[in-house]
Amino acid sequence: MDASEVIAREEIRDVISRYNHAGDRGQLDALARCFTEDGVLDLEGEDDFVGRAAIRARLTGVVDDAAKRSTRARLRHHVSSVKIDLTGPDAATAASYFLVFTEVGLDHWGRYADRLSRASGEWRIAYRKVRVDGATPQSRMAVAHRIGAGGAE
């Protein structure tokens, strides 16, 4: 592995991290910028959301609902086991697991499958497939957004 591969992998980890930090803070413009202009968010049981505006609009409801539940709503994604495959100089795939904590503790968990591309020197998500593998019985997100029951995150 040469230095350019190491740099690419770190930049990919960074965009995955920025996506989750922005979402947890309700910064949906920043989250949408993690995608390519025509990026796709694939949530199980729903039609794909294509483009930054559609992705932002879909996730707005999640953020609004979290804010309604509590004046100090907590939403924290923890991403791990990030496996990156560089498939070309400006293309990659990544697979990772996530755990989501809310005010009830562990809320739900699942995995991301990403295709990424680099344009103008920046890595962005071209396609993100989100699959929720399970949720706790007291999950706030599962109830509000059908998570863990053939629904979406």
C-alpha positions in Angstrom: 0.0 0.0 0.0 1.5 3.3 -1.0 0.9 6.8 0.6 -1.8 7.8 -1.8 -3.9 4.7 -0.8 -3.4 5.4 2.9 -4.5 9.0 2.3 -7.6 7.9 0.3 -8.6 5.5 3.0 -8.4 8.1 5.7 -10.3 10.6 3.6 -13.0 8.0 3.1 -13.2 7.3 6.8 -13.5 11.1 7.3 -16.5 11.4 5.0 -18.2 8.5 6.7 -17.6 10.2 10.1 -18.7 13.6 8.9 -22.0 12.1 7.7 -22.8 10.7 11.1 -21.6 13.8 13.1 -23.7 16.1 10.9 -26.8 13.9 11.2 -26.4 13.6 15.0 -26.3 17.4 15.3 -29.2 18.0 12.9 -26.8 19.7 10.4 -28.6 18.3 7.3 -26.9 20.6 4.8 -23.5 19.3 5.9 -24.8 15.7 5.8 -26.1 16.2 2.3 -22.7 17.6 1.2 -21.2 14.2 2.1 -23.0 12.8 -1.0 -22.2 13.5 -4.7 -24.7 15.8 -6.4 -26.7 12.8 -7.7 -25.9 10.6 -4.6 -28.4 7.9 -3.6 -29.6 7.0 -0.1 -31.1 3.5 -0.2 -33.3 2.9 2.9 -34.9 -0.5 3.2 -38.6 -0.5 2.4 -38.6 2.9 0.7 -37.8 4.2 -2.7 -34.3 5.5 -3.1 -33.7 9.1 -2.4 -31.7 10.6 -5.2 -29.8 13.9 -5.0 -28.8 16.0 -2.0 -32.1 17.8 -1.8 -34.1 14.5 -1.6 -31.7 13.1 1.0 -32.0 16.2 3.1 -35.8 16.3 2.9 -36.1 12.6 3.9 -33.9 13.0 7.0 -35.5 16.3 8.1 -38.4 14.3 9.6 -36.0 12.2 11.6 -34.3 15.3 13.1 -37.6 17.1 13.7 -39.0 14.1 15.5 -35.9 13.7 17.7 -36.2 17.4 18.7 -39.9 16.9 19.6 -39.2 14.0 21.9 -37.0 16.0 24.2 -35.4 19.4 24.6 -32.2 17.6 25.0 -32.7 14.8 22.4 -29.7 12.6 22.1 -28.7 10.9 18.9 -25.3 9.4 18.6 -24.1 7.1 15.8 -21.1 4.9 16.5 -19.5 3.4 13.4 -17.0 0.6 13.5 -15.3 -2.2 11.4 -15.0 0.1 8.4 -13.7 -2.0 5.5 -12.6 0.0 2.5 -11.8 -1.4 -1.0 -10.2 1.0 -3.4 -11.6 -0.1 -6.8 -9.9 2.6 -8.9 -8.0 5.9 -8.4 -11.3 7.8 -7.8 -13.6 5.0 -6.8 -14.1 2.9 -3.7 -16.5 0.8 -1.7 -16.9 0.7 2.1 -18.8 -1.5 4.5 -19.3 -0.7 8.1 -21.5 -1.4 11.1 -23.3 1.2 13.3 -24.9 1.4 16.7 -27.3 4.3 17.5 -27.8 5.6 21.0 -30.7 7.8 22.0 -32.0 9.0 25.3 -33.1 5.4 26.0 -29.6 4.0 25.5 -28.9 1.6 22.7 -31.7 2.2 20.2 -30.9 0.3 17.0 -28.0 -1.1 15.0 -27.2 -2.1 11.5 -24.8 -1.6 8.6 -23.8 0.7 5.8 -22.7 -0.4 2.3 -21.2 2.5 0.4 -19.9 3.3 -3.0 -17.7 6.4 -3.0 -16.2 8.6 -5.7 -13.6 11.3 -5.7 -14.1 14.4 -7.7 -12.2 17.7 -7.5 -10.0 16.0 -4.9 -12.8 15.2 -2.5 -14.3 11.8 -1.6 -18.1 11.7 -1.4 -20.7 9.0 -1.0 -22.3 8.1 -4.4 -24.6 5.4 -3.0 -25.3 4.5 0.6 -27.4 1.4 1.4 -28.6 1.4 5.0 -29.8 -1.7 6.6 -31.1 -1.9 10.2 -30.5 -5.3 11.7 -32.3 -4.8 15.0 -33.7 -2.4 17.6 -34.3 -2.6 21.4 -37.9 -2.9 22.6 -37.8 0.7 24.0 -36.4 2.1 20.8 -37.5 5.7 20.0 -36.3 5.6 16.4 -37.9 2.2 15.6 -41.3 3.4 16.6 -41.1 6.7 14.9 -39.4 5.6 11.7 -40.2 1.9 11.3 -36.6 0.9 12.0 -35.8 -2.7 12.4 -39.1 -3.8 11.0 -38.4 -3.6 7.2 -38.2 0.1 7.6 -35.5 2.7 7.3 -33.1 4.5 9.5 
